Amino acid sequence: MLHFKTYELSPSHDWAVFIHGAGGSSSIWYRQIKEFKKHFNVLLLDLRGHGKSKSKKTSAKQAYSFDEVSFDILEVMNHLRIKSAHFIGISLGTILIRNIAKFEPNRIKSMILGGAVIRLNTRVKTLMFLGNLTKKFIPYMWLYRLFAWCLMPKKRHGQSRLLFVEQAKKLCQKEFIKWFKLTKDVSPLLIHFEETPVNIPTLYIMGNEDYMFLLPVQEVVKESNNAKLTILENSGHVCNVDQAQRFNEISIEYLKGQMNYSRIVEG
């Protein structure tokens, strides 16, 4: 089972489940915990092979799948007897949340997707192609630093970039390759998500300097009845770090609004 940590207020409080991105760990949420645990039961997870979670024992040729990694998260929720929760994700974590919504939508009360990955532009596809060509003979930290710089190129993104790079150092080359092999499944999965939207309240929080992923989110939100978008100024891809206070305020306000709406409907 994945390594996890909880902060519990009471059985009557809603749960907020935080899902980090590839190469990171639950520590990426260090600026959210203090505020969220005042209002919600909080569940923090380290994805397989990340942070304090062990990697799955598979052969070198056997790749991970998005469904397997998603079920890892549900396994922890089942262990803790959490029937449903609000999900907060960043970067690749947003894909995992959306994937859970694909096969168990009843487990998700609402989604907050930060630095959301919902479509791949030419630059991202090129980076993934080059990474797949070189991942077996170039040290993975060289690749990871390149990707981090491409996603977070500005000087003010330095703290986010450093945090992700430092967390990625805890991965081994073999584990990095297993996760990187998932990139071949990203495009078809994202297309499937667009073709089969789910009826779950969704808030996208994006940095105005998230040059890789902001535009597709803006386009998708225009066509959606269940999604809203907030753009944070002076923020890049990892907006929960770049603009932590605003991220927290907007997220908590949104979740409280969803909780109040649910009570009215149920009442």
QUIGI-V60295 format. One record per pair of residues at least 24 apart in sequence whose C-alpha atoms are under 8 Angstrom apart, sorted by the first residue. I is the first residue (numbers start at 1). J is the second residue. D is the distance in Angstrom with one decimal. If there is no record, write none. Layout:
BEGIN
I,J,D / I,J,D
END
This chain:
BEGIN
1,53,7.8 / 1,72,7.0 / 1,75,7.2 / 1,76,6.9 / 2,45,6.8 / 2,46,6.3 / 2,47,6.4 / 2,48,6.3 / 2,53,5.2 / 2,54,7.3 / 2,72,6.7 / 2,73,7.5 / 2,76,6.9 / 3,45,6.1 / 3,46,5.6 / 3,47,7.8 / 3,52,5.9 / 3,53,4.8 / 3,54,8.0 / 4,43,7.0 / 4,44,5.5 / 4,45,4.5 / 4,46,6.4 / 4,76,7.8 / 5,43,5.9 / 5,44,5.2 / 5,45,6.7 / 6,41,7.3 / 6,42,5.5 / 6,43,4.6 / 6,44,6.3 / 7,37,6.4 / 7,41,5.6 / 7,42,5.0 / 7,43,6.7 / 8,37,7.5 / 8,40,7.4 / 8,41,4.4 / 8,42,6.4 / 9,37,7.4 / 9,38,7.8 / 9,39,7.9 / 9,40,6.7 / 9,41,5.5 / 10,41,7.2 / 13,39,7.6 / 13,40,5.7 / 13,41,6.2 / 14,40,5.5 / 14,41,6.0 / 14,85,6.5 / 14,86,7.6 / 15,40,5.6 / 15,41,4.6 / 15,42,5.7 / 15,43,7.1 / 15,82,7.7 / 15,84,7.5 / 15,85,4.8 / 15,86,6.2 / 16,40,6.2 / 16,41,6.1 / 16,42,5.0 / 16,43,6.2 / 16,85,5.7 / 16,86,4.7 / 16,87,5.8 / 16,88,7.0 / 17,42,6.1 / 17,43,4.8 / 17,44,6.2 / 17,45,7.9 / 17,85,6.5 / 17,86,6.2 / 17,87,4.8 / 17,88,6.1 / 18,42,7.8 / 18,43,6.3 / 18,44,5.3 / 18,45,6.7 / 18,87,6.1 / 18,88,4.9 / 18,89,5.8 / 19,44,7.2 / 19,45,6.4 / 19,46,7.8 / 19,47,7.9 / 19,87,7.5 / 19,88,6.2 / 19,89,4.7 / 19,90,6.7 / 19,93,5.0 / 19,94,7.5 / 19,96,8.0 / 19,97,7.7 / 20,45,7.8 / 20,46,7.5 / 20,47,7.7 / 20,89,5.9 / 20,90,5.6 / 20,91,7.3 / 20,92,7.2 / 20,93,5.1 / 21,89,7.6 / 21,90,5.7 / 21,91,5.2 / 21,92,4.5 / 21,93,4.7 / 21,94,7.9 / 22,91,7.7 / 22,92,5.9 / 22,93,7.5 / 22,179,7.6 / 23,50,6.7 / 23,164,6.7 / 23,165,7.7 / 23,167,6.3 / 23,168,4.5 / 23,171,7.2 / 23,176,7.8 / 24,50,6.7 / 24,51,7.3 / 24,164,5.6 / 24,167,5.1 / 24,168,5.9 / 25,50,5.8 / 25,51,5.0 / 25,167,6.7 / 26,51,7.1 / 28,163,7.4 / 28,164,7.8 / 28,241,7.7 / 29,240,7.5 / 29,241,7.9 / 31,240,7.6 / 31,241,6.9 / 31,244,6.1 / 32,240,7.7 / 32,244,7.1 / 32,248,6.3 / 35,248,7.0 / 36,248,7.6 / 36,252,7.2 / 45,73,7.7 / 47,72,7.8 / 47,73,7.9 / 48,72,7.9 / 49,171,6.8 / 49,175,6.5 / 50,170,7.2 / 50,171,6.6 / 51,167,7.4 / 51,170,7.0 / 55,175,7.2 / 60,174,7.3 / 60,178,7.8 / 62,178,7.7 / 63,178,5.3 / 63,179,7.5 / 63,181,6.4 / 63,182,7.3 / 64,178,6.1 / 64,179,6.6 / 64,181,7.5 / 64,182,6.6 / 65,182,6.5 / 66,96,6.8 / 66,99,7.4 / 66,182,7.3 / 67,99,7.2 / 67,100,8.0 / 69,96,7.6 / 70,96,5.7 / 70,97,7.6 / 70,99,6.9 / 70,100,6.1 / 71,100,7.8 / 83,107,6.1 / 84,108,5.5 / 84,109,6.4 / 85,109,5.5 / 85,110,7.4 / 86,110,4.9 / 86,111,6.0 / 86,112,7.8 / 86,255,7.7 / 87,111,4.9 / 87,112,6.2 / 88,112,4.7 / 88,113,6.0 / 88,114,7.5 / 89,113,5.2 / 89,114,5.9 / 90,114,4.7 / 90,115,5.5 / 90,116,6.5 / 90,238,7.0 / 90,240,7.9 / 91,115,5.0 / 91,116,5.3 / 91,117,6.0 / 91,237,7.6 / 91,238,7.5 / 92,116,7.6 / 92,117,6.7 / 95,190,8.0 / 98,193,7.6 / 101,198,7.1 / 102,193,7.8 / 102,198,7.4 / 105,198,7.6 / 105,200,7.7 / 108,200,7.5 / 109,200,6.9 / 109,201,7.4 / 110,200,5.8 / 110,201,5.0 / 110,202,5.8 / 110,255,7.6 / 110,258,7.6 / 111,200,7.3 / 111,201,6.4 / 111,202,4.7 / 111,203,6.2 / 112,202,5.9 / 112,203,4.8 / 112,204,5.8 / 112,205,7.2 / 112,251,7.1 / 113,202,7.4 / 113,203,6.2 / 113,204,4.8 / 113,205,6.1 / 114,204,5.9 / 114,205,4.7 / 114,206,5.7 / 114,237,8.0 / 114,238,7.4 / 114,239,6.6 / 114,240,7.1 / 115,204,7.8 / 115,205,6.6 / 115,206,5.2 / 115,207,7.1 / 115,210,7.3 / 115,213,7.1 / 115,214,7.7 / 115,237,5.0 / 115,238,6.0 / 115,239,6.6 / 116,204,6.9 / 116,205,7.7 / 116,206,7.2 / 116,213,6.8 / 116,214,7.9 / 116,217,7.4 / 117,213,6.1 / 118,190,5.8 / 118,213,7.4 / 118,216,6.8 / 118,217,6.7 / 119,187,7.2 / 119,190,6.2 / 119,191,7.7 / 119,213,7.1 / 119,216,6.1 / 120,187,6.9 / 120,212,7.8 / 120,213,7.4 / 121,212,6.9 / 121,213,7.8 / 123,212,7.6 / 124,212,7.0 / 128,183,6.8 / 132,180,7.4 / 132,181,7.4 / 135,177,6.6 / 136,177,7.4 / 139,173,7.2 / 140,173,5.9 / 140,176,6.8 / 141,165,7.8 / 141,168,7.5 / 141,169,7.0 / 144,168,7.6 / 151,210,7.2 / 151,211,7.5 / 151,212,6.8 / 151,236,7.8 / 151,237,6.4 / 152,210,7.6 / 152,236,6.0 / 152,237,6.3 / 152,238,8.0 / 156,234,7.9 / 156,235,8.0 / 156,242,7.9 / 157,235,7.3 / 157,236,6.4 / 157,242,6.8 / 159,241,7.9 / 159,242,7.7 / 160,238,6.3 / 160,241,6.1 / 160,242,6.6 / 199,226,6.7 / 200,226,6.6 / 201,226,5.1 / 201,227,6.1 / 201,258,7.9 / 202,226,6.2 / 202,227,4.6 / 202,228,6.4 / 203,227,5.7 / 203,228,4.9 / 203,229,5.8 / 203,230,7.5 / 203,254,7.7 / 204,228,6.1 / 204,229,4.7 / 204,230,6.2 / 205,229,5.9 / 205,230,4.9 / 205,231,5.9 / 205,232,7.2 / 205,239,7.5 / 205,247,7.5 / 206,230,6.4 / 206,231,4.9 / 206,232,6.1 / 206,235,7.9 / 206,236,7.6 / 206,237,7.0 / 206,239,6.4 / 207,231,5.5 / 207,232,4.8 / 207,233,6.2 / 207,234,7.0 / 207,235,4.4 / 207,236,4.6 / 207,237,5.9 / 207,238,7.6 / 207,239,5.6 / 208,232,5.8 / 208,233,5.4 / 208,234,6.6 / 208,235,5.9 / 208,236,6.5 / 209,233,7.7 / 209,234,6.8 / 209,235,5.6 / 209,236,4.5 / 209,237,7.1 / 210,235,7.3 / 210,236,4.6 / 210,237,4.7 / 211,236,7.8 / 211,237,8.0 / 213,237,8.0
END
